[in-house]
Amino acid sequence: MIVGYALLRLHLPAAQSLKDKRQVVRSVLERVKGRFNVAAAEVGNQSRWQLADIGIVCASTDHAHADALLRAVREYLAESRLDIEVIEVLSDTLTVG
């Protein structure tokens, strides 16, 4: 089994409170989970208004497929969510089992 993961650091320039941030992050997580069938969660910077660290994980039988899926998530966020900016990406795949 191949496990692909990505850690995305997002900048949310319009967020003026934690409530604003949570609304955007919740929307991002739900859309990514629903559209790409991946696991996604906020994994860092929970107390900072304009930054969010999002972790995304997928399982596959092929490294190329896992890489392509995570790249599609990044591209989707960059192109469709004008209220956020992807400022840092860490991504890799692992062979498990």
Secondary structure, 3 states (H helix, E strand, C coil): CEEEEEEEEEECCCCCCHHHHHHHHHHHHHHHHHHHCCEEEEEECCCCCCEEEEEEEEEECCHHHHHHHHHHHHHHHHHHCCCCEEEEEEEEEEECC
